[in-house]
Structure formats: structure tokens, C-alpha cells
Amino acid sequence: MEWRTDFENAPTGGVRIVPVGNKGATRVVRSKEWVWCLSKSGEVISTYWIADEGRWNGFSDKSPPVAWLTIPDHPLIAEARANSMQEALI
């Protein structure tokens, strides 16, 4: 894994529309996708994109991160995902 500076390709989470109540109302739910970001001072911060504010959590829009890195899965999670994919193919 390498640090990346192309923030336009950084994972920013997803959006789902979920029903609320039984009258057809809905609301938007944003999921957080955590990444590691590197500050100008060299500090590594676990963060996520705040779409409504247009910035990364823990950073201001005046002092954004300089690089990002996807947080790797824990080995047991990676193994479980691989097993579930294999079961889906069977």
C-alpha cells in the first residue's frame, strides 16, 4: 500500500434512502468509510469524509490532509469476506 494524494478517488462512504414510518416518508443515511489521512505535520489520523461540510473529520477546509491510505482489513475479516464470496459462487 502506498500513500495517495488523489483525493478525488478517496473513498467517501455511501448514501442510502431508507423508509421512515409507514406513510411513505424517507430519509438519507450516509455511511462512513474510514481511511487514514496524513496531516501537513506528518500525523496519521483515522478519519472519514463529511459530505455536508466538504471536509475530512479532524481536518478543516483550510488545512486539509495531504495524503490518504485505505485502512486494511483485519486478517480475520478478510478471511471471512473471502469465505462468504466463495460460498456465494457455489
N, CA, C and O of each residue as an XYZ file, in Angstrom:
360
protein
N       0.827     -1.179      0.000
C       0.000      0.000      0.000
C       0.875      1.248      0.000
O       1.910      1.310      0.663
N       0.432      2.220     -0.752
C       1.162      3.478     -0.824
C       0.227      4.634     -0.488
O      -0.975      4.577     -0.748
N       0.798      5.677      0.093
C       0.024      6.888      0.346
C      -0.362      7.496     -0.994
O       0.435      7.530     -1.932
N      -1.597      7.974     -1.065
C      -2.102      8.562     -2.307
C      -2.470     10.026     -2.069
O      -2.849     10.412     -0.964
N      -2.354     10.809     -3.095
C      -2.704     12.228     -3.000
C      -3.892     12.595     -3.878
O      -4.293     13.757     -3.933
N      -4.440     11.628     -4.547
C      -5.593     11.863     -5.441
C      -6.897     11.766     -4.651
O      -7.586     10.748     -4.702
N      -7.224     12.812     -3.935
C      -8.391     12.784     -3.050
C      -9.707     12.618     -3.809
O     -10.711     12.223     -3.216
N      -9.717     12.911     -5.094
C     -10.943     12.685     -5.874
C     -11.276     11.190     -5.971
O     -12.410     10.829     -6.286
N     -10.290     10.320     -5.700
C     -10.513      8.875     -5.722
C     -10.579      8.252     -4.330
O     -10.704      7.034     -4.203
N     -10.498      9.071     -3.294
C     -10.557      8.559     -1.921
C     -11.974      8.082     -1.609
O     -12.942      8.709     -2.039
N     -12.109      6.983     -0.868
C     -13.445      6.502     -0.516
C     -14.146      7.485      0.421
O     -13.572      7.922      1.420
N     -15.375      7.823      0.093
C     -16.104      8.812      0.887
C     -17.387      8.259      1.481
O     -18.217      9.026      1.970
N     -17.568      6.948      1.451
C     -18.778      6.357      2.022
C     -19.886      6.280      0.988
O     -19.687      6.578     -0.190
N     -21.047      5.876      1.451
C     -22.173      5.723      0.548
C     -23.418      6.408      1.083
O     -23.441      6.929      2.198
N     -24.435      6.393      0.266
C     -25.708      7.011      0.628
C     -26.819      5.995      0.384
O     -26.865      5.342     -0.659
N     -27.712      5.874      1.363
C     -28.894      5.021      1.217
C     -30.127      5.847      1.542
O     -30.075      6.767      2.358
N     -31.225      5.515      0.903
C     -32.504      6.137      1.241
C     -33.324      5.071      1.941
O     -33.586      4.007      1.379
N     -33.728      5.360      3.169
C     -34.435      4.373      3.980
C     -35.831      4.896      4.317
O     -36.025      6.098      4.499
N     -36.801      3.980      4.398
C     -38.154      4.393      4.765
C     -38.228      4.796      6.234
O     -37.513      4.259      7.080
N     -39.110      5.758      6.517
C     -39.346      6.212      7.877
C     -40.850      6.142      8.117
O     -41.638      6.788      7.427
N     -41.225      5.346      9.106
C     -42.651      5.211      9.404
C     -43.382      4.435      8.320
O     -42.769      3.715      7.531
N     -44.693      4.590      8.293
C     -45.487      3.811      7.333
C     -46.276      4.702      6.376
O     -47.236      4.240      5.760
N     -45.887      5.976      6.240
C     -46.605      6.889      5.354
C     -45.820      7.229      4.096
O     -46.136      8.200      3.408
N     -44.810      6.444      3.795
C     -44.034      6.658      2.582
C     -42.903      7.672      2.715
O     -42.235      7.985      1.730
N     -42.683      8.184      3.912
C     -41.583      9.133      4.112
C     -40.248      8.395      4.057
O     -40.169      7.210      4.384
N     -39.206      9.104      3.643
C     -37.862      8.525      3.576
C     -36.862      9.517      4.148
O     -37.164     10.694      4.346
N     -35.672      9.010      4.405
C     -34.571      9.879      4.815
C     -33.273      9.339      4.240
O     -33.166      8.160      3.902
N     -32.300     10.217      4.135
C     -30.987      9.851      3.596
C     -30.077      9.453      4.750
O     -29.972     10.166      5.748
N     -29.421      8.303      4.600
C     -28.466      7.819      5.597
C     -27.108      7.699      4.912
O     -26.971      7.013      3.899
N     -26.123      8.364      5.466
C     -24.769      8.302      4.912
C     -23.929      7.318      5.729
O     -23.934      7.356      6.959
N     -23.214      6.442      5.033
C     -22.305      5.524      5.724
C     -20.898      6.115      5.686
O     -20.503      6.755      4.711
N     -20.162      5.892      6.752
C     -18.791      6.393      6.850
C     -17.837      5.323      6.357
O     -17.937      4.161      6.749
N     -16.927      5.714      5.512
C     -15.854      4.804      5.107
C     -14.554      5.392      5.641
O     -14.089      6.431      5.173
N     -13.983      4.719      6.619
C     -12.815      5.223      7.323
C     -11.551      5.013      6.495
O     -11.372      3.970      5.866
N     -10.686      6.009      6.506
C      -9.372      5.938      5.862
C      -8.355      6.574      6.815
O      -8.723      7.242      7.781
N      -7.090      6.354      6.526
C      -6.038      7.070      7.236
C      -5.661      8.264      6.380
O      -5.475      8.137      5.170
N      -5.547      9.430      7.013
C      -5.091     10.626      6.306
C      -3.851     11.169      6.996
O      -3.682     11.055      8.210
N      -3.004     11.753      6.195
C      -1.745     12.312      6.670
C      -1.871     13.833      6.724
O      -2.225     14.474      5.734
N      -1.577     14.397      7.887
C      -1.633     15.855      8.036
C      -0.339     16.480      7.539
O       0.646     15.783      7.295
N      -0.351     17.804      7.391
C       0.852     18.525      6.961
C       1.999     18.339      7.936
O       3.165     18.422      7.550
N       1.672     18.086      9.217
C       2.715     17.908     10.232
C       3.226     16.468     10.299
O       4.124     16.170     11.087
N       2.668     15.575      9.484
C       3.122     14.194      9.459
C       2.332     13.263     10.361
O       2.671     12.085     10.478
N       1.281     13.768     11.001
C       0.443     12.942     11.878
C      -0.536     12.125     11.047
O      -1.134     12.640     10.102
N      -0.703     10.853     11.395
C      -1.658      9.972     10.723
C      -2.941      9.942     11.547
O      -2.920      9.646     12.742
N      -4.056     10.252     10.890
C      -5.341     10.344     11.576
C      -6.343      9.425     10.895
O      -6.478      9.441      9.672
N      -7.043      8.626     11.687
C      -8.139      7.800     11.184
C      -9.341      8.716     11.017
O      -9.778      9.340     11.984
N      -9.879      8.808      9.814
C     -10.896      9.815      9.516
C     -11.897      9.325      8.487
O     -11.741      8.242      7.923
N     -12.918     10.119      8.245
C     -13.936      9.849      7.226
C     -14.383     11.176      6.634
O     -14.189     12.230      7.240
N     -14.983     11.123      5.446
C     -15.435     12.311      4.732
C     -16.765     12.796      5.300
O     -17.684     12.001      5.497
N     -16.872     14.097      5.564
C     -18.123     14.715      5.998
C     -18.676     15.466      4.787
O     -18.279     16.598      4.513
N     -19.585     14.831      4.076
C     -20.086     15.378      2.813
C     -20.768     16.734      2.994
O     -20.563     17.644      2.191
N     -21.572     16.872      4.039
C     -22.310     18.123      4.246
C     -21.389     19.318      4.469
O     -21.753     20.453      4.163
N     -20.195     19.061      5.001
C     -19.257     20.142      5.289
C     -18.118     20.227      4.275
O     -17.347     21.187      4.279
N     -18.015     19.206      3.399
C     -16.972     19.210      2.384
C     -15.561     19.129      2.939
O     -14.646     19.786      2.441
N     -15.391     18.309      3.986
C     -14.068     18.169      4.597
C     -13.947     16.801      5.253
O     -14.933     16.081      5.413
N     -12.707     16.453      5.631
C     -12.431     15.215      6.355
C     -12.554     15.468      7.851
O     -12.121     16.514      8.334
N     -13.131     14.538      8.588
C     -13.259     14.650     10.036
C     -11.866     14.800     10.652
O     -10.950     14.046     10.324
N     -11.717     15.770     11.536
C     -10.425     16.012     12.163
C      -9.562     17.009     11.414
O      -8.487     17.379     11.885
N     -10.023     17.445     10.253
C      -9.301     18.417      9.440
C     -10.247     19.571      9.118
O     -11.464     19.395      9.056
N      -9.679     20.734      8.919
C     -10.511     21.867      8.491
C     -10.385     22.021      6.979
O      -9.476     21.468      6.360
N     -11.296     22.770      6.403
C     -11.197     23.000      4.963
C      -9.998     23.897      4.634
O      -9.536     23.918      3.493
N      -9.495     24.636      5.625
C      -8.321     25.486      5.420
C      -7.015     24.714      5.591
O      -5.968     25.150      5.113
N      -7.071     23.574      6.269
C      -5.880     22.746      6.472
C      -6.229     21.282      6.217
O      -6.287     20.484      7.153
N      -6.461     20.929      4.951
C      -6.859     19.558      4.623
C      -5.688     18.589      4.713
O      -4.534     19.009      4.799
N      -5.985     17.288      4.694
C      -4.900     16.294      4.684
C      -4.112     16.370      3.378
O      -4.590     16.897      2.373
N      -2.897     15.832      3.419
C      -2.040     15.869      2.229
C      -1.990     14.529      1.504
O      -1.578     14.473      0.345
N      -2.403     13.447      2.167
C      -2.396     12.126      1.542
C      -3.372     11.225      2.288
O      -3.752     11.507      3.425
N      -3.772     10.135      1.633
C      -4.699      9.193      2.255
C      -4.281      7.759      1.931
O      -3.551      7.495      0.976
N      -4.778      6.843      2.770
C      -4.478      5.424      2.615
C      -5.682      4.633      3.111
O      -6.206      4.908      4.190
N      -6.115      3.663      2.336
C      -7.209      2.798      2.772
C      -6.760      1.973      3.965
O      -5.653      1.435      3.971
N      -7.610      1.871      4.968
C      -7.288      1.066      6.141
C      -7.477     -0.409      5.769
O      -8.564     -0.797      5.342
N      -6.450     -1.224      5.922
C      -6.579     -2.635      5.542
C      -7.510     -3.384      6.498
O      -7.641     -3.025      7.668
N      -8.148     -4.422      5.981
C      -8.980     -5.286      6.815
C      -8.116     -6.072      7.786
O      -6.974     -6.414      7.481
N      -8.665     -6.350      8.944
C      -8.038     -7.278      9.882
C      -7.995     -8.640      9.175
O      -8.922     -8.959      8.431
N      -6.967     -9.440      9.379
C      -6.866    -10.729      8.678
C      -8.107    -11.611      8.836
O      -8.494    -12.286      7.881
N      -8.734    -11.626     10.001
C      -9.924    -12.463     10.187
C     -11.107    -11.946      9.384
O     -11.907    -12.739      8.888
N     -11.230    -10.634      9.249
C     -12.309    -10.060      8.437
C     -12.077    -10.375      6.967
O     -13.007    -10.746      6.249
N     -10.833    -10.227      6.522
C     -10.500    -10.540      5.136
C     -10.810    -12.007      4.829
O     -11.333    -12.323      3.761
N     -10.486    -12.894      5.763
C     -10.761    -14.328      5.581
C     -12.266    -14.583      5.520
O     -12.726    -15.358      4.682
N     -13.030    -13.947      6.392
C     -14.484    -14.128      6.395
C     -15.100    -13.632      5.098
O     -16.003    -14.270      4.557
N     -14.615    -12.489      4.589
C     -15.136    -11.980      3.307
C     -14.821    -12.942      2.178
O     -15.668    -13.202      1.323
N     -13.597    -13.475      2.169
C     -13.208    -14.404      1.123
C     -14.074    -15.664      1.184
O     -14.498    -16.176      0.147
N     -14.335    -16.159      2.381
C     -15.176    -17.356      2.534
C     -16.604    -17.082      2.079
O     -17.211    -17.932      1.427
N     -17.152    -15.923      2.406
C     -18.527    -15.625      2.007
C     -18.635    -15.463      0.496
O     -19.662    -15.805     -0.090
N     -17.584    -14.943     -0.141
C     -17.585    -14.818     -1.601
C     -17.541    -16.181     -2.242
O     -18.224    -16.429     -3.236
N     -16.730    -17.083     -1.673
C     -16.648    -18.433     -2.229
C     -17.986    -19.158     -2.086
O     -18.404    -19.874     -2.995
N     -18.666    -18.972     -0.932
C     -19.966    -19.599     -0.734
C     -20.991    -19.054     -1.718
O     -21.858    -19.796     -2.177
N     -20.906    -17.791     -2.043
C     -21.848    -17.184     -2.999
C     -21.652    -17.755     -4.405
O     -22.597    -17.811     -5.191
N     -20.433    -18.175     -4.716
C     -20.159    -18.731     -6.036
C     -20.565    -20.195     -6.176
O     -20.688    -20.710     -7.287
N     -20.771    -20.853     -5.051
C     -21.108    -22.292     -5.074
C     -22.576    -22.474     -5.399
O     -23.058    -23.605     -5.467
